[in-house]
Amino acid sequence: MSNTQKSESIIANKAYSFALEIIALYKQLISEKKEFVLSKQILRSGTSIGANVNEALSAQSKRDFVHKLSISLKEARETN
């Protein structure tokens, strides 16, 4: 897939927006609530969704694509 196709991916765009919201939540949790352990895990799992979606968009096969998207789904469930 070319870079143009990646930037037009609805899933990638939503994952990016979600990651920005997760980062804002993380900052709020550490500054206002002084919560460091769970906030760090939310940051890791919430931002890895987009990383795995981007990996899926560059997959070498359909099987690789499905596998990487399934990892994104697991990270989304963990974040939830």
Backbone as a chain_set.jsonl record, in Angstrom:
{"seq": "MSNTQKSESIIANKAYSFALEIIALYKQLISEKKEFVLSKQILRSGTSIGANVNEALSAQSKRDFVHKLSISLKEARETN", "coords": {"N": [[0.823, -1.163, 0.0], [0.498, 2.238, -0.736], [1.774, 5.37, 0.636], [-0.228, 7.278, 0.398], [-2.564, 5.745, 0.355], [-2.433, 4.69, 2.943], [-2.755, 6.997, 4.516], [-5.367, 7.531, 4.008], [-6.786, 5.599, 5.252], [-9.494, 4.705, 7.144], [-9.541, 3.295, 9.542], [-6.873, 3.57, 10.437], [-6.771, 6.348, 10.76], [-8.698, 6.702, 12.781], [-7.517, 5.222, 14.818], [-5.26, 6.757, 15.262], [-6.393, 9.187, 16.175], [-7.572, 8.184, 18.478], [-5.294, 7.432, 19.906], [-4.209, 9.954, 20.454], [-6.16, 10.908, 22.206], [-5.831, 9.064, 24.259], [-3.266, 9.723, 25.131], [-3.751, 12.277, 26.147], [-5.488, 11.575, 28.238], [-3.74, 10.038, 29.789], [-1.893, 12.025, 30.588], [-3.595, 13.604, 32.137], [-4.307, 11.783, 34.162], [-1.845, 11.327, 35.461], [-1.15, 13.87, 36.32], [-3.383, 15.038, 37.713], [-4.597, 12.986, 39.24], [-2.522, 11.59, 40.233], [-1.9, 9.012, 39.483], [0.023, 6.41, 38.517], [0.698, 3.769, 37.75], [-1.473, 2.235, 36.486], [-2.117, 4.171, 34.583], [0.129, 4.254, 32.968], [0.027, 1.743, 31.766], [-2.376, 1.949, 30.333], [-1.583, 3.913, 28.555], [0.401, 2.51, 27.106], [-1.034, 0.277, 25.959], [-3.15, 1.575, 24.661], [-1.925, 3.249, 22.763], [-0.582, 1.422, 21.24], [-2.414, 0.252, 19.598], [-2.782, 1.765, 17.225], [-0.182, 1.532, 16.218], [-0.058, -1.179, 15.585], [-2.11, -1.314, 13.697], [-0.982, 0.224, 11.664], [1.174, -1.446, 11.056], [-0.271, -3.599, 10.053], [-1.302, -2.484, 7.722], [0.931, -2.501, 6.189], [1.355, -5.114, 5.715], [2.624, -8.295, 4.562], [1.142, -10.293, 3.564], [-2.246, -11.577, 3.279], [-2.832, -13.12, 5.486], [-0.899, -12.219, 7.322], [-1.788, -9.576, 7.571], [-4.347, -9.961, 8.777], [-3.512, -11.134, 11.17], [-2.036, -9.046, 12.393], [-4.002, -7.103, 12.679], [-5.615, -8.456, 14.459], [-4.054, -8.393, 16.72], [-4.195, -5.682, 17.257], [-6.883, -5.543, 17.974], [-6.837, -7.05, 20.354], [-5.277, -5.362, 21.924], [-6.981, -3.178, 22.049], [-9.089, -4.252, 23.522], [-7.741, -4.698, 25.914], [-7.154, -2.085, 26.64], [-9.694, -1.116, 27.045]], "CA": [[0.0, 0.0, 0.0], [1.284, 3.461, -0.779], [1.534, 6.282, 1.752], [-1.516, 7.924, 0.184], [-3.598, 4.814, 0.799], [-2.362, 4.593, 4.395], [-3.31, 8.194, 5.136], [-6.799, 7.53, 3.774], [-7.376, 4.488, 5.988], [-10.387, 5.137, 8.215], [-9.101, 2.646, 10.782], [-5.628, 4.207, 10.867], [-7.103, 7.692, 11.236], [-9.386, 6.573, 14.065], [-6.531, 4.755, 15.796], [-4.409, 7.915, 15.561], [-7.193, 10.079, 17.027], [-7.714, 7.51, 19.768], [-4.0, 7.53, 20.587], [-4.096, 11.315, 20.977], [-7.034, 10.974, 23.383], [-5.186, 8.262, 25.313], [-2.144, 10.517, 25.653], [-4.35, 13.33, 26.978], [-5.969, 10.905, 29.449], [-2.541, 9.69, 30.566], [-1.385, 13.255, 31.203], [-4.54, 13.99, 33.178], [-4.214, 10.84, 35.275], [-0.619, 11.493, 36.249], [-1.066, 15.199, 36.938], [-4.48, 15.322, 38.638], [-4.918, 11.866, 40.124], [-1.258, 10.998, 40.692], [-2.005, 7.574, 39.199], [1.153, 6.159, 37.636], [0.82, 2.385, 37.286], [-2.503, 1.939, 35.485], [-2.051, 5.148, 33.495], [1.219, 3.837, 32.074], [-0.463, 0.595, 30.992], [-3.349, 2.477, 29.372], [-0.792, 4.586, 27.518], [1.046, 1.496, 26.252], [-1.995, -0.503, 25.173], [-3.95, 2.46, 23.821], [-1.157, 3.757, 21.622], [-0.103, 0.314, 20.402], [-3.461, -0.088, 18.626], [-2.417, 2.415, 15.967], [1.074, 0.963, 15.708], [-0.378, -2.464, 14.966], [-2.89, -1.033, 12.479], [-0.017, 0.617, 10.635], [1.882, -2.667, 10.66], [-1.199, -4.383, 9.224], [-1.389, -1.842, 6.404], [2.153, -2.857, 5.457], [1.485, -6.573, 5.791], [3.149, -8.971, 3.388], [0.136, -11.235, 3.074], [-3.548, -11.434, 3.928], [-2.703, -13.762, 6.802], [-0.132, -11.279, 8.143], [-2.708, -8.462, 7.796], [-5.338, -10.389, 9.767], [-2.807, -11.348, 12.434], [-1.689, -7.758, 12.994], [-5.243, -6.457, 13.115], [-6.103, -9.156, 15.655], [-3.264, -7.861, 17.831], [-4.811, -4.39, 17.557], [-8.128, -5.821, 18.695], [-6.476, -7.444, 21.718], [-4.828, -4.145, 22.631], [-8.183, -2.372, 22.293], [-9.788, -4.893, 24.648], [-6.956, -4.44, 27.12], [-7.329, -0.675, 26.971], [-11.053, -0.979, 27.575]], "C": [[0.878, 1.241, 0.0], [0.958, 4.337, 0.423], [0.196, 6.988, 1.621], [-2.637, 7.021, 0.673], [-3.609, 4.694, 2.317], [-3.016, 5.798, 5.045], [-4.817, 8.273, 4.95], [-7.503, 6.383, 4.5], [-8.21, 5.018, 7.155], [-9.923, 4.559, 9.545], [-7.827, 3.305, 11.311], [-5.9, 5.604, 11.412], [-7.782, 7.648, 12.597], [-8.416, 6.126, 15.159], [-5.611, 5.905, 16.214], [-5.14, 8.879, 16.491], [-7.354, 9.492, 18.423], [-6.418, 7.614, 20.566], [-3.8, 8.922, 21.174], [-4.962, 11.497, 22.224], [-6.439, 10.2, 24.558], [-4.03, 9.031, 25.941], [-2.663, 11.631, 26.563], [-4.861, 12.742, 28.301], [-4.8, 10.56, 30.366], [-2.008, 10.914, 31.306], [-2.29, 13.718, 32.343], [-4.417, 13.076, 34.4], [-2.961, 11.056, 36.114], [-0.558, 12.855, 36.926], [-2.142, 15.425, 37.996], [-4.715, 14.217, 39.663], [-3.686, 11.219, 40.741], [-1.287, 9.472, 40.558], [-0.951, 7.24, 38.149], [1.184, 4.756, 37.042], [-0.192, 2.084, 36.186], [-2.443, 2.905, 34.312], [-0.961, 4.773, 32.484], [0.77, 2.662, 31.194], [-1.497, 1.028, 29.965], [-2.625, 3.163, 28.222], [-0.177, 3.571, 26.556], [0.043, 0.77, 25.367], [-2.788, 0.38, 24.218], [-3.218, 2.997, 22.612], [-0.646, 2.63, 20.72], [-1.149, -0.126, 19.385], [-3.081, 0.483, 17.264], [-1.139, 1.87, 15.363], [0.81, -0.364, 15.005], [-1.242, -2.307, 13.714], [-1.945, -0.636, 11.351], [0.818, -0.567, 10.155], [1.007, -3.513, 9.741], [-1.295, -3.794, 7.821], [-0.164, -2.132, 5.546], [2.388, -4.357, 5.429], [1.936, -7.171, 4.464], [2.169, -9.964, 2.797], [-1.185, -10.967, 3.788], [-3.498, -12.015, 5.338], [-1.967, -12.856, 7.785], [-1.004, -10.078, 8.514], [-3.705, -8.805, 8.896], [-4.692, -10.556, 11.136], [-2.528, -10.018, 13.134], [-2.928, -6.992, 13.435], [-5.81, -7.147, 14.35], [-5.315, -8.717, 16.889], [-3.827, -6.499, 18.24], [-6.097, -4.565, 18.353], [-7.848, -6.216, 20.145], [-6.04, -6.239, 22.545], [-6.014, -3.245, 22.949], [-8.973, -2.941, 23.473], [-9.056, -4.64, 25.958], [-7.133, -2.996, 27.567], [-8.703, -0.435, 27.594], [-11.119, -1.482, 29.007]], "O": [[1.904, 1.273, 0.68], [-0.009, 4.085, 1.142], [-0.453, 7.272, 2.628], [-3.563, 7.488, 1.336], [-4.678, 4.603, 2.92], [-3.753, 5.65, 6.02], [-5.483, 9.016, 5.67], [-8.716, 6.227, 4.361], [-7.691, 5.696, 8.042], [-9.914, 5.256, 10.56], [-7.718, 3.567, 12.509], [-5.317, 5.998, 12.422], [-7.48, 8.462, 13.47], [-8.491, 6.599, 16.292], [-5.232, 6.01, 17.38], [-4.573, 9.337, 17.482], [-7.282, 10.207, 19.423], [-6.449, 7.858, 21.772], [-3.276, 9.054, 22.28], [-4.554, 12.156, 23.18], [-6.534, 10.63, 25.707], [-3.842, 8.988, 27.157], [-2.088, 11.896, 27.619], [-4.683, 13.345, 29.359], [-4.869, 10.769, 31.578], [-1.71, 10.85, 32.498], [-1.811, 14.169, 33.384], [-4.424, 13.548, 35.537], [-3.012, 10.976, 37.341], [0.028, 12.982, 38.001], [-1.846, 15.949, 39.07], [-5.001, 14.498, 40.827], [-3.792, 10.404, 41.657], [-0.768, 8.747, 41.406], [-1.02, 7.727, 37.021], [1.66, 4.581, 35.92], [0.19, 1.717, 35.075], [-2.69, 2.512, 33.172], [-1.134, 4.964, 31.28], [1.105, 2.607, 30.011], [-1.498, 0.526, 28.841], [-3.004, 3.015, 27.06], [-0.227, 3.75, 25.34], [0.248, 0.659, 24.158], [-3.068, -0.022, 23.089], [-3.815, 3.183, 21.552], [-0.316, 2.87, 19.558], [-0.817, -0.804, 18.413], [-3.063, -0.238, 16.266], [-1.019, 1.755, 14.144], [1.386, -0.64, 13.953], [-1.114, -3.09, 12.773], [-2.087, -1.101, 10.22], [1.129, -0.668, 8.968], [1.495, -4.078, 8.763], [-1.362, -4.535, 6.84], [-0.216, -2.022, 4.321], [3.496, -4.814, 5.15], [1.667, -6.628, 3.392], [2.339, -10.423, 1.667], [-1.236, -10.228, 4.771], [-4.068, -11.448, 6.27], [-2.364, -12.738, 8.944], [-0.961, -9.613, 9.653], [-3.888, -8.033, 9.838], [-5.269, -10.159, 12.149], [-2.759, -9.887, 14.336], [-2.904, -6.306, 14.457], [-6.42, -6.496, 15.197], [-5.866, -8.678, 17.989], [-3.924, -6.196, 19.429], [-6.361, -3.818, 19.295], [-8.542, -5.767, 21.058], [-6.392, -6.115, 23.718], [-6.049, -2.617, 24.008], [-9.463, -2.193, 24.318], [-9.682, -4.398, 26.99], [-7.25, -2.728, 28.763], [-8.851, 0.341, 28.538], [-12.183, -1.447, 29.625]]}, "num_chains": 1, "name": "protein.A"}
